[in-house]
Amino acid sequence: MDEVRNWILCIAGIVTVIKNIYDIVQQEDKNRKKNKELSAKAGKPDALHNELQGD
């Protein structure tokens, strides 16, 4: 019975880690979108776009 409990806890831990990574990625996407909108309003080029272009 302890082995089953350990497997369940292991799987729960893995699911938690994956969920946390997903939440971090979603927050970064939200921040990137917000920064892009703010830079467009200010008339400034998108810093991420410039990094990708090598400027």
QUIRADA-V52919 format. One record per residue. N is the residue number from 1. RES is the residue in one letter. SS is DSSP state (H for helix, E for strand, - for the rest). PHI is phi in radians with two decimals (999 if undefined). PSI is psi in whole degrees, -180 to 180 (999 if undefined). Layout:
<<N,RES,SS,PHI,PSI> <N,RES,SS,PHI,PSI>>
//
This chain:
<<1,M,-,999,-36> <2,D,H,-1.12,-34> <3,E,H,-1.15,-41> <4,V,H,-1.12,-43> <5,R,H,-1.07,-42> <6,N,H,-1.11,-41> <7,W,H,-1.11,-43> <8,I,H,-1.10,-44> <9,L,H,-1.12,-38> <10,C,H,-1.11,-47> <11,I,H,-1.12,-41> <12,A,H,-1.08,-39> <13,G,H,-1.12,-43> <14,I,H,-1.12,-44> <15,V,H,-1.07,-41> <16,T,H,-1.10,-43> <17,V,H,-1.09,-45> <18,I,H,-1.09,-42> <19,K,H,-1.11,-42> <20,N,H,-1.11,-42> <21,I,H,-1.09,-43> <22,Y,H,-1.05,-44> <23,D,H,-1.10,-40> <24,I,H,-1.12,-44> <25,V,H,-1.11,-42> <26,Q,H,-1.09,-42> <27,Q,H,-1.14,-41> <28,E,H,-1.11,-41> <29,D,H,-1.10,-42> <30,K,H,-1.10,-45> <31,N,H,-1.14,-40> <32,R,H,-1.09,-43> <33,K,H,-1.12,-43> <34,K,H,-1.10,-44> <35,N,H,-1.12,-37> <36,K,H,-1.14,-43> <37,E,H,-1.12,-43> <38,L,H,-1.14,-41> <39,S,H,-1.20,-32> <40,A,H,-1.19,-39> <41,K,H,-1.16,-35> <42,A,H,-1.44,-7> <43,G,-,1.37,16> <44,K,-,-1.72,147> <45,P,-,-1.18,151> <46,D,-,-1.18,124> <47,A,H,-1.11,-39> <48,L,H,-1.13,-42> <49,H,H,-1.07,-41> <50,N,H,-1.13,-38> <51,E,H,-1.11,-42> <52,L,H,-1.19,-31> <53,Q,H,-1.45,-13> <54,G,-,1.55,15> <55,D,-,-1.40,999>>
//
